Amino acid sequence: MEEKVGFRRGLSAASVLGLYTGFMLAVGTAVTFEKDALIMAAMLWAITIVVSAIFLTPILAKGRKRGRLDSEEEVAAVRAALEPFNEGVGGWRTLSHIRGDGLGVSVSLSDSENPLLIMEKSLQMADSVRVIFRFSKNESSLRDRILSIVEERISRTRIQRRTKTITITTPQILDRGIFITRSMMICPPLMVLGAIGFSSISNGDSILAGIGAIAGLLLGVMVITNKGS
């Protein structure tokens, strides 16, 4: 289901990132410096676009488009894995209790004599499939029990809690392409704010502006690499 990004898409992405990053850096330069600020800003904007296109295109082009299974394929895979837990007529059955649900697979735990076993098996697939556990309005105690177990096994940043559902999202993989894209989208605004904020303290001191930009860059990297708990 994955496809190579390719040179054309890589160049397009690199150009857009350079355009955005260059604009933010140009704004910071125009606001921070007084002498020839507009000329410096325009040159920095143009240089950023060119440098991004030259250096980022090969990196992004080697990446792969992140795809996902078709929803019906995901439902079929979960049904096959949970088929051993089928119960008698009127009990829990994969055909009646497992459905496609938007971008994930809904697993209803109602009517089951072994909800914990079903939950355990479903969690084994949660790294590749978005799993939604469903409960009836009279099963609040079961929901609370399942939630406590899920929170021990799965990072809380991947858990979405609702009154009748518990959703386990797939983990986010921070590969090279994603890291570069997020860095160029998040770091420049923080660098600009840091440079403007620090330079305003001393009426346009360029050294403090540089320190502020570095502080903004470090903050951006911390935000990007933070995986929560």
C-alpha positions in Angstrom: 0.0 0.0 0.0 3.0 2.3 0.1 4.3 4.2 -2.9 7.6 6.1 -3.5 7.2 9.9 -3.3 9.3 10.4 -6.4 11.3 13.4 -7.6 8.4 15.6 -8.7 6.5 15.3 -5.5 9.7 15.7 -3.5 10.6 18.9 -5.4 7.1 20.3 -4.9 7.2 19.5 -1.2 10.7 21.0 -0.8 9.7 24.2 -2.6 6.6 24.7 -0.5 8.6 24.1 2.7 11.3 26.6 1.4 8.7 29.1 0.6 7.1 28.9 4.0 10.3 28.8 6.0 11.9 31.6 3.9 8.8 33.8 4.5 9.0 33.3 8.3 12.7 34.0 8.4 12.2 37.0 6.2 9.6 38.4 8.5 11.9 37.9 11.5 14.8 39.6 9.7 12.6 42.6 8.6 11.3 43.1 12.1 14.6 42.5 13.9 17.0 44.5 11.8 16.7 48.2 10.8 19.4 48.8 8.2 18.6 47.3 4.7 16.1 45.0 6.4 13.8 44.5 3.4 16.7 43.7 1.1 18.1 41.2 3.5 14.7 39.7 4.1 14.1 39.3 0.3 17.5 37.7 -0.2 17.0 35.4 2.7 13.6 34.3 1.4 15.0 33.6 -2.1 18.0 31.8 -0.8 15.9 29.6 1.5 13.7 28.5 -1.4 16.6 27.6 -3.6 18.6 25.8 -0.8 15.5 23.8 0.2 14.8 22.7 -3.4 18.4 21.6 -3.9 19.0 19.8 -0.6 15.6 18.6 0.5 14.3 17.3 -2.8 16.6 14.2 -2.8 15.8 13.4 0.8 12.0 13.8 0.4 12.0 12.0 -2.9 13.5 8.9 -1.4 10.8 8.7 1.2 7.6 6.7 0.8 4.0 7.8 0.7 2.4 6.4 3.9 -0.6 4.4 2.9 -3.0 2.3 4.9 -5.1 -0.8 4.3 -8.5 -0.5 2.9 -11.1 -0.4 5.6 -12.6 -3.7 4.4 -9.2 -5.4 4.5 -8.7 -4.2 8.1 -12.1 -5.5 9.1 -11.4 -8.8 7.5 -8.0 -9.1 9.2 -9.5 -8.3 12.7 -12.4 -10.8 12.1 -9.9 -13.5 11.1 -7.8 -12.9 14.2 -10.8 -12.9 16.6 -12.8 -15.7 14.9 -11.6 -18.3 17.6 -13.6 -16.3 20.1 -17.0 -16.8 18.4 -19.7 -17.9 20.8 -23.1 -19.6 20.2 -26.2 -18.2 18.8 -27.1 -14.9 20.5 -23.5 -14.6 21.8 -20.5 -12.7 20.6 -19.8 -13.2 16.9 -17.2 -11.6 14.6 -19.7 -11.0 11.8 -22.1 -9.1 14.1 -19.8 -7.4 16.5 -16.9 -6.2 14.3 -17.5 -3.4 11.8 -15.7 -0.8 9.8 -15.9 2.6 11.6 -14.5 5.5 9.6 -10.7 5.1 9.7 -10.7 2.2 12.1 -12.3 -1.1 13.1 -15.1 -1.2 15.7 -15.1 -4.1 18.1 -18.2 -4.3 20.3 -17.6 -6.2 23.5 -21.3 -6.5 24.3 -22.8 -10.0 24.8 -19.3 -11.6 25.2 -18.4 -14.1 27.9 -14.7 -13.4 27.3 -14.3 -9.6 26.7 -10.8 -9.5 28.2 -9.5 -12.2 25.8 -11.0 -10.3 22.9 -9.5 -7.1 24.1 -6.1 -8.7 24.5 -6.1 -10.1 21.0 -7.3 -6.8 19.5 -4.5 -4.9 21.3 -2.0 -7.1 19.4 -3.3 -5.5 16.2 -3.5 -1.9 17.4 0.0 -1.0 16.0 -1.3 -1.4 12.5 -5.1 -1.0 12.8 -7.1 1.8 14.6 -9.2 -0.2 17.1 -12.5 1.1 18.7 -13.9 -0.8 21.6 -17.6 -0.3 21.9 -19.8 -0.8 25.0 -23.5 -0.5 25.6 -24.9 2.1 28.0 -25.3 -0.5 30.7 -21.7 -1.7 30.6 -19.9 1.2 32.3 -18.1 -1.1 34.7 -16.7 -3.2 31.9 -15.6 -0.1 30.1 -13.8 1.2 33.2 -12.1 -2.2 33.6 -11.0 -2.3 29.9 -9.8 1.3 30.1 -7.6 0.6 33.1 -6.0 -2.4 31.4 -5.5 -0.4 28.1 -3.8 2.5 29.9 -1.3 0.0 31.4 -0.4 -1.4 28.0 -0.7 1.6 25.6 0.7 5.1 25.7 -2.1 7.5 26.9 -1.4 9.8 23.9 -2.9 7.0 21.7 -6.1 6.5 23.7 -9.3 8.4 23.0 -11.9 8.1 25.7 -15.7 8.4 25.1 -18.7 7.4 27.2 -19.4 4.3 25.1 -16.1 3.8 23.3 -12.4 3.5 23.8 -10.3 4.2 20.7 -6.7 3.0 20.3 -4.9 5.0 17.5 -1.9 3.6 15.6 1.5 4.9 16.8 2.9 7.9 14.9 6.3 7.0 13.3 8.6 10.0 13.2 10.7 9.1 10.1 13.1 11.4 8.3 10.6 13.0 6.0 8.1 13.8 8.8 10.9 15.2 11.0 12.1 17.5 8.2 8.5 18.7 7.4 7.5 19.3 11.0 10.8 21.0 11.7 10.4 23.5 8.9 6.7 24.1 9.7 7.1 24.5 13.5 10.6 25.8 14.2 10.7 29.0 12.0 7.7 30.7 13.7 9.2 29.9 17.1 12.6 31.2 16.0 11.0 34.4 14.7 9.1 35.0 18.0 12.2 34.2 20.0 14.3 36.6 17.9 11.7 39.4 18.1 11.1 38.9 21.8 14.8 38.9 22.8 15.8 41.8 20.6 12.9 43.9 21.9 14.5 43.7 25.3 17.6 45.6 24.2 16.2 47.7 21.3 17.3 45.5 18.4 20.5 43.9 19.7 21.5 41.4 17.0 23.3 39.1 19.4 20.2 38.8 21.6 18.1 38.3 18.5 20.3 35.3 17.6 20.0 33.9 21.1 16.3 34.2 20.9 16.2 32.4 17.5 18.3 29.6 18.9 16.0 29.3 21.9 13.0 29.1 19.6 14.8 26.4 17.5 15.5 24.3 20.6 11.9 24.7 21.7 10.6 23.6 18.3 12.8 20.4 18.3 11.6 19.5 21.8 8.0 19.9 20.6 8.6 17.8 17.5 10.4 14.9 19.3 8.1 14.8 22.3 6.2 11.5 22.3 4.2 12.1 25.4 3.7 9.4 28.1 
